[in-house]
Amino acid sequence: MRGKRKRGFLLIALAFVMSVLLVAAGCGKEKTAETDYYIYYINQDVTGLELMQYEP
């Protein structure tokens, strides 16, 4: 009987911890929609890539 109580308590404690973690994960920083576009192109020396902002 004592083993079943201990197991039940552990399951309840685990469920509580998991629910707290899920709630904490949902309270993260709000993501905003990015509207900036960038283009990678090869530089004039053909030695690397350059990054340039693009406006459609």
C-alpha positions as CSV (number, residue, x, y, z in Angstrom):
1,M,0.0,0.0,0.0
2,R,2.8,2.4,0.8
3,G,4.5,1.8,-2.5
4,K,1.3,2.8,-4.4
5,R,1.1,6.0,-2.5
6,K,4.7,6.9,-3.2
7,R,4.2,6.2,-6.9
8,G,1.1,8.3,-7.0
9,F,2.8,11.2,-5.3
10,L,5.7,11.0,-7.7
11,L,3.4,10.9,-10.7
12,I,1.5,14.0,-9.4
13,A,4.8,15.8,-8.7
14,L,6.1,15.0,-12.2
15,A,2.8,16.2,-13.8
16,F,3.0,19.4,-11.8
17,V,6.7,20.0,-12.9
18,M,5.9,19.3,-16.5
19,S,2.9,21.7,-16.5
20,V,5.0,24.5,-14.9
21,L,7.7,23.9,-17.6
22,L,5.1,24.1,-20.4
23,V,3.6,27.3,-19.0
24,A,7.1,28.8,-18.7
25,A,7.9,27.9,-22.3
26,G,4.8,29.7,-23.5
27,C,5.8,32.9,-21.7
28,G,8.8,33.4,-23.9
29,K,9.6,36.5,-25.9
30,E,7.0,37.3,-28.5
31,K,8.2,36.8,-32.0
32,T,7.6,39.6,-34.4
33,A,7.2,39.2,-38.2
34,E,10.3,40.1,-40.0
35,T,9.9,42.2,-43.1
36,D,13.5,42.7,-43.9
37,Y,14.9,40.8,-46.9
38,Y,18.6,40.1,-47.5
39,I,20.5,38.9,-50.6
40,Y,23.8,37.2,-50.6
41,Y,25.9,37.7,-53.6
42,I,29.5,37.0,-54.7
43,N,31.8,40.0,-54.3
44,Q,33.8,41.6,-57.2
45,D,37.0,39.7,-56.3
46,V,35.1,36.4,-56.3
47,T,36.6,35.6,-52.9
48,G,33.5,35.6,-50.7
49,L,29.9,36.5,-50.2
50,E,28.4,39.9,-49.5
51,L,25.2,40.6,-47.7
52,M,22.9,43.3,-49.0
53,Q,19.5,44.4,-47.8
54,Y,16.8,44.0,-50.4
55,E,13.5,45.9,-50.6
56,P,10.9,44.2,-52.8
